[in-house]
């Protein structure tokens, strides 16, 4: 009877122990529901927008004369380039100063002449750029101001001060750049240039090399298209959003 009594006490203690373990396990599971493991959740990617107070844009390449007929027939585009220093005046809006230069040389139709026409433009610029934190950056701008056209190696004797004409220009530009780092983009640069100057080959004697030339060939203003390599560098980082 004493052995049976001891066994009953041992059984009671064993059941009580199981019950306490079961209760502890239930409490532990409840704690996990109240305090989830947030550190195991992946953080979302950063979506901050980067703003810079200033930028420098440079572009250059080859060009094609569009109008007028006299220009297309006597001079062909050789190279052109431009650069600007810009200041951001509002989110994604910038303004600055633009410098442009271009050179036209003789085409194969007038190989007996070596006249060169150089164009120098300087003006103001206003533009819009997309988001700097993206891989691709798009910039759209419009520049305008005075122009100076100079001729060298003309057929006719050069007057005092040389052959030169003053005018004005308007140039829309588009830049598509790929991200090198947060500040620098490189890519494609496209510019369409409109000038108030009407190219006239009689000024330098080039009309002598154009069979069938009439004044109607010089009726349209000077326009040319440039495409090539571009660079956009932003500096003076401001606040992020």
Secondary structure, 3 states (H helix, E strand, C coil): CHHHHHHHHHHHHHHHHHHHHHHHHHHHHHHHHHCCCHHHCCCCCCCCCEEEEEEEEEEEEEEEEEECHHHHHHEEEEEEEEEEEEEEEECCEEEEEEEEEEEEEECHHHCCCCCEEEEEEEEEEEEEECCCCCCEEEEEEEEEEEEEEEEECCCCCCCCCCEEEEEEEEEEEEEEEEECCCCEEEEEEEEEEEECCCCCHHHCCHHHHCCCCCHHHHCCCCEEEEEEEEEEEEEEEEEEC
